[in-house]
Amino acid sequence: MCGRYASARKKHELLEEFQVEQDASPDEELQPDYNVAPTKQVYAVLSRVPKDAEGGESAAGAGEDRSGRGQRSGRAVRQLRVLRWGLVPVWAKDPSIGSRMINARLETVAEKPAFKRAFASRRCLLPADGYFEWMPIEGEKKKKQPFYIHPEDDGVLAMAGLYEFWKDPTRADDDPQKWLVTCTVITTQAEDDLGHIHDRMPMMIERERWAEWLDPKLTDIEQASRLLVPADAGRLVAYPVSTDVNSVRNNGPHLIEPQQPEEESALF
């Protein structure tokens, strides 16, 4: 699974890196976060079809009515938004379910009731600098060594994600918090180089497939599934880091600094 990641790039860097046309959360600037955890606010790149020529949006988001149905005609606009990590399906009775929906498995994402509607037309990219996984320490029943996994060239990771709109039935229609927008990370089987740490890893979308992955008009499940190709072996590297990352209360660049593992001989 992917339960923690680092996202320290500033908004203007992401706007440029992902060639974003619209900052859809102009009043929100997230601080560098080296310990992104479920239910936190995160940046997401997605494409939406404006509801009118001026590119205005409804509370539920451009291109859809508030039920989440019916994309409008027109060209999709690439946006950067702030969403909450942990997908809340449209049919959920309350948003607490989101804490259990932080990952969607590649093998079942197109079939699971919680994800299949979003997979058909609400796909996104979740920018990250790297992510964390924990490896059991041989001979220690309760101890695990955290590893930081990131691109060897220190480039940005574009994790495959889905997003969804959820309407809070307890709030008035004119309440700005009536609609909650959430997301999840798609995971896949870890490549051989990383599989000894953990058997799952986030699915990455390579730059040449960004536009097609984000296209809300691509609703063919099989075609969308073909865009999910595991990262080339060797592109990602891993090293042990401090167990300080175990606590969501800890944050800062020291969390991604290389450390000697507690039981180095047992880890390799």
C-alpha positions in Angstrom: 0.0 0.0 0.0 1.0 3.7 -0.1 0.2 5.2 3.3 2.7 8.1 3.5 4.5 10.2 1.0 6.5 13.4 0.7 5.3 16.4 -1.3 7.6 19.5 -0.8 7.4 21.3 -4.1 5.8 24.7 -4.1 2.6 25.4 -6.0 4.2 27.4 -8.7 6.7 24.6 -9.4 3.8 22.1 -9.8 1.8 24.5 -12.0 4.9 24.7 -14.3 5.9 21.0 -14.1 2.4 19.8 -15.0 1.6 22.6 -17.5 -1.5 23.5 -15.5 -3.9 25.9 -17.2 -6.0 26.8 -14.1 -5.2 27.1 -10.4 -8.5 25.8 -9.2 -7.6 26.4 -5.5 -6.1 29.9 -5.8 -6.6 30.7 -2.1 -4.9 27.5 -0.8 -1.1 27.2 -0.7 0.0 23.9 1.0 3.2 24.0 3.0 6.0 21.5 2.1 5.0 18.2 3.7 7.5 15.4 4.3 5.0 13.2 6.0 1.7 13.3 4.0 -0.8 11.1 5.7 -4.4 10.0 5.0 -7.1 12.7 5.4 -4.5 15.5 4.8 -5.0 18.1 2.1 -2.9 17.3 -1.0 -2.3 18.7 -4.4 -3.9 16.9 -7.4 -3.7 17.6 -11.1 -6.9 16.9 -13.1 -8.7 18.0 -16.2 -12.3 19.4 -16.2 -14.5 20.7 -18.9 -15.6 24.3 -18.0 -19.4 24.8 -17.7 -19.3 28.0 -19.7 -17.1 29.9 -22.1 -15.6 31.8 -19.2 -14.5 28.6 -17.5 -16.6 29.1 -14.4 -17.3 26.2 -12.1 -20.2 25.0 -10.0 -19.6 23.9 -6.4 -19.2 20.4 -7.6 -16.7 21.3 -10.2 -16.7 22.3 -13.9 -18.2 20.0 -16.4 -20.7 18.1 -14.1 -23.9 18.7 -12.4 -24.0 18.2 -8.7 -24.9 14.6 -9.0 -21.5 13.9 -10.6 -23.1 13.0 -13.9 -23.0 14.5 -17.4 -19.8 15.9 -18.7 -20.5 19.1 -20.7 -19.1 19.5 -24.2 -15.9 21.5 -24.8 -12.2 21.3 -24.2 -11.0 20.0 -20.9 -8.8 22.4 -18.9 -5.9 21.0 -16.8 -6.2 22.2 -13.2 -4.3 22.0 -9.9 -6.6 21.5 -7.0 -6.3 20.8 -3.3 -8.2 17.6 -2.3 -8.4 15.5 0.8 -6.6 12.1 0.7 -9.0 9.3 1.3 -11.7 8.8 -1.3 -15.4 9.2 -0.2 -17.7 7.5 -2.7 -20.8 9.3 -3.8 -23.0 6.8 -2.0 -21.3 7.0 1.4 -23.5 8.0 4.3 -20.6 10.0 6.0 -17.1 10.9 5.0 -15.4 8.7 7.7 -15.1 5.9 5.1 -12.5 7.9 3.3 -9.8 7.0 5.8 -10.1 3.4 4.6 -10.1 4.4 0.9 -6.6 5.8 0.5 -5.5 3.2 -2.0 -7.2 1.5 -4.9 -5.6 -1.7 -6.2 -4.9 -1.8 -9.9 -6.2 -5.4 -10.1 -9.7 -4.4 -9.0 -10.0 -0.6 -9.4 -12.3 -0.9 -12.4 -14.7 -3.3 -10.6 -14.9 -2.1 -7.0 -18.1 0.0 -6.3 -16.1 2.6 -4.5 -13.8 3.3 -7.4 -15.3 2.2 -10.7 -17.2 5.4 -11.5 -14.2 7.6 -10.7 -12.0 5.3 -12.8 -14.2 5.8 -15.8 -13.9 9.6 -15.9 -12.4 11.2 -12.8 -8.7 10.3 -12.9 -6.0 12.5 -11.6 -2.3 12.7 -10.9 -1.0 13.1 -7.3 2.4 14.8 -7.3 5.0 13.5 -4.9 8.7 13.7 -4.3 8.8 10.1 -3.0 6.9 7.7 -0.7 7.6 5.6 2.3 7.3 1.9 2.9 8.1 -0.2 6.0 10.1 -3.4 5.9 9.9 -5.9 8.8 13.2 -6.4 10.7 14.2 -10.0 10.8 13.9 -11.4 14.3 11.8 -8.4 15.6 8.1 -9.1 15.7 7.0 -5.5 16.1 9.8 -3.4 14.6 9.9 -2.2 11.0 12.4 -0.2 9.2 11.0 2.7 7.1 12.4 3.3 3.6 12.1 6.4 1.4 11.6 5.5 -2.2 12.0 8.2 -4.9 13.2 8.8 -8.5 16.9 8.4 -8.9 17.0 11.7 -10.8 15.0 13.4 -8.0 12.3 14.3 -10.5 8.6 14.5 -9.6 6.5 11.4 -9.2 3.1 11.5 -10.9 1.1 8.9 -8.9 -2.0 7.6 -10.6 -5.1 8.7 -8.7 -8.9 9.0 -8.7 -11.0 11.8 -7.3 -14.6 12.0 -6.3 -17.3 14.5 -5.2 -19.4 13.8 -2.1 -22.4 15.9 -1.0 -22.9 16.4 2.7 -26.6 15.9 3.3 -26.4 17.7 6.7 -25.3 21.0 5.1 -27.4 23.6 3.4 -27.1 23.9 -0.4 -25.5 27.3 -0.1 -22.9 26.1 2.4 -19.4 26.4 0.8 -18.5 23.1 2.5 -21.5 21.3 1.1 -19.2 19.4 -1.4 -16.2 17.4 -0.3 -13.6 16.5 -3.0 -11.4 13.5 -2.1 -8.8 11.3 -3.8 -7.1 7.9 -3.7 -3.8 6.5 -4.9 -3.8 3.5 -7.3 -1.3 0.8 -6.3 0.3 -2.1 -8.2 2.6 -5.0 -7.5 6.1 -3.7 -6.6 8.9 -4.2 -9.1 11.6 -6.7 -8.2 14.1 -4.0 -7.0 11.6 -2.7 -4.4 9.5 -5.8 -3.8 11.8 -6.9 -0.9 10.7 -3.9 1.0 7.0 -4.1 0.4 4.9 -6.0 -2.2 2.9 -3.0 -3.3 3.8 0.4 -4.7 2.0 3.5 -6.2 1.3 3.3 -9.9 3.2 6.0 -11.8 2.0 7.7 -14.9 4.7 8.7 -17.3 4.7 12.2 -18.8 3.8 11.0 -22.3 0.6 9.5 -20.9 -0.5 12.4 -18.7 -2.9 14.0 -21.2 -4.7 10.8 -22.0 -4.9 9.6 -18.4 -6.4 12.9 -17.3 -8.9 13.2 -20.2 -12.4 13.1 -18.7 -13.8 12.1 -22.1 -11.9 8.9 -22.1 -14.5 6.6 -20.5 -13.5 3.3 -21.9 -12.4 1.2 -19.0 -10.1 -1.1 -21.0 -8.4 1.8 -22.8 -7.9 3.6 -19.5 -6.5 0.4 -17.9 -3.9 0.1 -20.7 -2.4 3.5 -19.6 -1.4 1.9 -16.2 2.1 0.6 -17.0 4.5 0.0 -14.1 7.6 2.2 -13.9 10.7 1.0 -15.6 12.8 -1.1 -13.3 15.6 0.8 -11.7 14.0 4.2 -12.1 13.2 4.4 -8.4 15.8 4.0 -5.6 15.3 3.3 -1.9 17.2 3.9 1.3 16.4 3.6 5.1 15.3 6.7 7.0 14.6 7.6 10.6 11.7 6.0 12.4 10.6 9.5 13.2 8.4 9.2 10.1 6.3 6.6 11.9 4.5 9.4 13.7 2.3 11.8 11.7 3.2 14.5 14.2 6.7 14.6 12.9 7.6 16.5 9.8 10.5 18.2 8.0 13.3 17.4 5.5 15.1 15.3 8.1 12.5 12.6 7.5 13.9 11.8 4.0 17.6 11.9 5.0 19.4 8.6 4.7 20.0 6.7 7.9 21.7 3.5 9.0 19.0 0.8 9.4 18.6 -0.6 12.9 19.6 -4.1 11.8 21.6 -3.6 8.6 22.8 -7.1 8.4 19.2 -8.4 8.7 17.8 -6.1 6.0 19.9 -7.2 3.0 
